[in-house]
Each structure stands twice: as structure tokens, then as C-alpha cells.
Amino acid sequence: MLGFILLLQSLTIAVSGPATSPEYLPLRVADAEGYFADAGLRVTLRTTRAESGAAEALAQKEADLAATSVEAALRFGAAKTGEAPRIVFGLSAAPPVVLAVPARSTDTTRSVEDLAGTIVGISSPGAPEQTWFLALLAKADLRVTQVSLMSYGELGLGTALAEGQVRAGLIGEPLASRLLADGTVSVLADFRDPQGLAQALGRPTVHAAVFESARARLRDAELVALSHALLRALSRIESASPEELAERLPRAVVGRPDDFAVRLAGTKKIYLHNGVVGADALQATIAMIREHIPLPRVLRIPRTSEMIRGEPLRKALTPARSR
């Protein structure tokens, strides 16, 4: 083990904020539980304000890896280099939000098609979930001009839904779970459920992942160790109680303890199985982003297979006696 540790370098990982974001919880857990250290890695997690900041930090060589969204990696990271970074570990299939309908509107709003000519509330302009929502509209043969998107802020959106000021709203955790639990809203589309969302969109997707720069290839040993740590973190998130996780996590990651418990329960399904990103899911996601978001003109997107560095993760998932 000592020889293994000496082979590895310290890694800085830029992690998209806010610190409470459930997509990036596996990295927080791996750090807090000592899984990185157990794997022989000395990891520094550097929290950025948003997904764009993590992508830019990787492109500017301020970090060895970045935990961010595919959209941010293409829009902001690749804008600096002209090259798309590579995925080394997948995190989530979609932004963990719910497209919710006020209880009073359930009789008239039973499908995405019923949103034509209505107001749909969002928490903030440009949030990642908007790309997935636009894809749902397109699947329903609706143009974005047929729906009015209105920003309310997180708390304001909850009020707007409760009072029926909007026909639907894209709400995150823990608000989504609380409004669903008390019957204030019902689900029109659940982005927290990868399988259900794939059926609704007609294609699988990938949202958040850990990326390495296209121009700086880390050693397999480092990425195998990283994968081992993150796989342990995913297992810990699945099996541990909120109290057990919160005891070791930094306060900024937990936030309010009661919020953390609700957020954890509502987002346990969002993670990609074993961190594996399928080429079909990445290709579908890039196509979806291109349909709705302008990408940098300098961006060169290679074949999807070249954007996924899957061998280190495969090694981590293969029992030692089988290798």
C-alpha cells in the first residue's frame, strides 16, 4: 500500500456549488469519510459558486478534475480550450428537480402537452433543468414560445405553486418533497428518476460528472483510486442514515439538518449506476444541449467514445482476481 500511495499525486477537484447540491454529494462523502485517503489520494475539494466556475477552473488548469455538468463543460470549459473535456466518472442523469403541477390544476394539466399557452415557474433563469424541460416540450411537439417561463426564486416558486399562480413549476429539493408530501402539488415529470425521465424523453441522459481536461491526461492509477473512493461513497449514501452522513460532513454541505434529511431521501435515485456513463446517453445529452443552447463556435466535439475515459472505472469495478 505504501508503494501505491507514493505513486499518486495530490489532486485538486473543482466542485460545483452550492455545497448542498446533491449531484456532487458523492465527492463530499468520499472526502469526509476518508475514502480518498484510503485509496491513496490526497484530494482537495475546491467549491465554486456554480457549475460554470468548476468547468472554467479545469480549463484554466486551476484544478486537475472538475465535478460539473455536461452543459457547463461544453459551454464554459470548452470555450477556453476549444476542446471538450473527458468524463472519468458519471454522477447524475439529470438535474434533481420535479416538474410539478398545483393540486388545483391536476384535472386540466395531465401531460406536458397541456402546458401550451400557460406560465411555468422556474427558480432562476439559465438553471440546468431548463434544458431538460425544453427537451420535454420538444418531445410533446411544443415550441418554447408556446410557454411563458417566469422566474420566482426558490421560495417564491413554492408560493406561486401553492396559490396556483403558475400552471407548473420546476422545483428542487427539499421543497419538492415537502410540497409533494403535503399534497400541494403533483408530479408531471420527475427528473430525479433516471428511468422514468428516459422514458419521458425517449432517450437516456447524463447531467453531472467528473471531468478531466482533454489536454492533461491523468494516470490510470489515480483515476482507478478515485473511482474506488467514489464507488464507496455511492454505497455509503445508499445505506447510511441522514444522521450518520451528517455527522461526518462539513456544515456547509449539510445545511439545515432537517433539510438535509429530506433532500437525501428525495435524491437517492439520481445517481448513475456505478458511475458508468453510456455513450448513447452522452450523445443524446449533447444533441439535446445543441438543440436548445448556443455552444462556443470554437468548440470541437469529438466522437462520443473519445469523450468518455472509461477504462479506469472498469478496472475499479473488476475484482482484483479477475484482472
Secondary structure in CASP SS format (residue, H / E / C, confidence):
PFRMAT SS
TARGET T0000
AUTHOR 0000-0000-0000
METHOD secondary structure of the structure
MODEL  1
M C 1.00
L H 1.00
G H 1.00
F H 1.00
I H 1.00
L H 1.00
L H 1.00
L C 1.00
Q C 1.00
S E 1.00
L E 1.00
T E 1.00
I E 1.00
A E 1.00
V E 1.00
S E 1.00
G C 1.00
P C 1.00
A C 1.00
T C 1.00
S C 1.00
P H 1.00
E H 1.00
Y H 1.00
L H 1.00
P H 1.00
L H 1.00
R H 1.00
V H 1.00
A H 1.00
D H 1.00
A H 1.00
E C 1.00
G C 1.00
Y H 1.00
F H 1.00
A H 1.00
D H 1.00
A C 1.00
G C 1.00
L C 1.00
R E 1.00
V E 1.00
T E 1.00
L E 1.00
R E 1.00
T E 1.00
T E 1.00
R C 1.00
A C 1.00
E H 1.00
S H 1.00
G H 1.00
A H 1.00
A H 1.00
E H 1.00
A H 1.00
L H 1.00
A H 1.00
Q C 1.00
K C 1.00
E C 1.00
A C 1.00
D C 1.00
L E 1.00
A E 1.00
A E 1.00
T E 1.00
S E 1.00
V H 1.00
E H 1.00
A H 1.00
A H 1.00
L H 1.00
R H 1.00
F H 1.00
G H 1.00
A H 1.00
A H 1.00
K H 1.00
T H 1.00
G C 1.00
E E 1.00
A C 1.00
P C 1.00
R E 1.00
I E 1.00
V E 1.00
F E 1.00
G E 1.00
L E 1.00
S E 1.00
A C 1.00
A C 1.00
P C 1.00
P C 1.00
V E 1.00
V E 1.00
L E 1.00
A E 1.00
V E 1.00
P E 1.00
A H 1.00
R H 1.00
S H 1.00
T C 1.00
D C 1.00
T C 1.00
T C 1.00
R C 1.00
S C 1.00
V H 1.00
E H 1.00
D H 1.00
L H 1.00
A C 1.00
G C 1.00
T C 1.00
I E 1.00
V E 1.00
G E 1.00
I E 1.00
S C 1.00
S C 1.00
P C 1.00
G C 1.00
A C 1.00
P C 1.00
E H 1.00
Q H 1.00
T H 1.00
W H 1.00
F H 1.00
L H 1.00
A H 1.00
L H 1.00
L H 1.00
A H 1.00
K H 1.00
A C 1.00
D C 1.00
L C 1.00
R C 1.00
V H 1.00
T H 1.00
Q H 1.00
V C 1.00
S E 1.00
L E 1.00
M E 1.00
S E 1.00
Y C 1.00
G C 1.00
E H 1.00
L H 1.00
G H 1.00
L H 1.00
G H 1.00
T H 1.00
A H 1.00
L H 1.00
A H 1.00
E C 1.00
G C 1.00
Q C 1.00
V C 1.00
R C 1.00
A E 1.00
G E 1.00
L E 1.00
I E 1.00
G E 1.00
E C 1.00
P C 1.00
L H 1.00
A H 1.00
S H 1.00
R H 1.00
L H 1.00
L H 1.00
A H 1.00
D C 1.00
G C 1.00
T C 1.00
V E 1.00
S E 1.00
V E 1.00
L E 1.00
A E 1.00
D E 1.00
F C 1.00
R C 1.00
D C 1.00
P H 1.00
Q H 1.00
G H 1.00
L H 1.00
A H 1.00
Q H 1.00
A H 1.00
L H 1.00
G C 1.00
R C 1.00
P C 1.00
T C 1.00
V C 1.00
H C 1.00
A E 1.00
A E 1.00
V E 1.00
F E 1.00
E E 1.00
S C 1.00
A C 1.00
R C 1.00
A C 1.00
R C 1.00
L C 1.00
R C 1.00
D H 1.00
A H 1.00
E H 1.00
L H 1.00
V H 1.00
A H 1.00
L H 1.00
S H 1.00
H H 1.00
A H 1.00
L H 1.00
L H 1.00
R H 1.00
A H 1.00
L H 1.00
S H 1.00
R H 1.00
I H 1.00
E H 1.00
S H 1.00
A C 1.00
S C 1.00
P H 1.00
E H 1.00
E H 1.00
L H 1.00
A H 1.00
E H 1.00
R H 1.00
L C 1.00
P C 1.00
R H 1.00
A H 1.00
V H 1.00
V H 1.00
G C 1.00
R C 1.00
P H 1.00
D H 1.00
D H 1.00
F H 1.00
A H 1.00
V H 1.00
R H 1.00
L H 1.00
A H 1.00
G H 1.00
T H 1.00
K C 1.00
K C 1.00
I C 1.00
Y E 1.00
L C 1.00
H H 1.00
N H 1.00
G H 1.00
V C 1.00
V C 1.00
G C 1.00
A H 1.00
D H 1.00
A H 1.00
L H 1.00
Q H 1.00
A H 1.00
T H 1.00
I H 1.00
A H 1.00
M H 1.00
I H 1.00
R H 1.00
E H 1.00
H H 1.00
I C 1.00
P C 1.00
L C 1.00
P C 1.00
R C 1.00
V C 1.00
L C 1.00
R E 1.00
I C 1.00
P C 1.00
R C 1.00
T H 1.00
S H 1.00
E H 1.00
M H 1.00
I E 1.00
R C 1.00
G C 1.00
E H 1.00
P H 1.00
L H 1.00
R H 1.00
K H 1.00
A H 1.00
L H 1.00
T C 1.00
P C 1.00
A H 1.00
R H 1.00
S H 1.00
R C 1.00
END
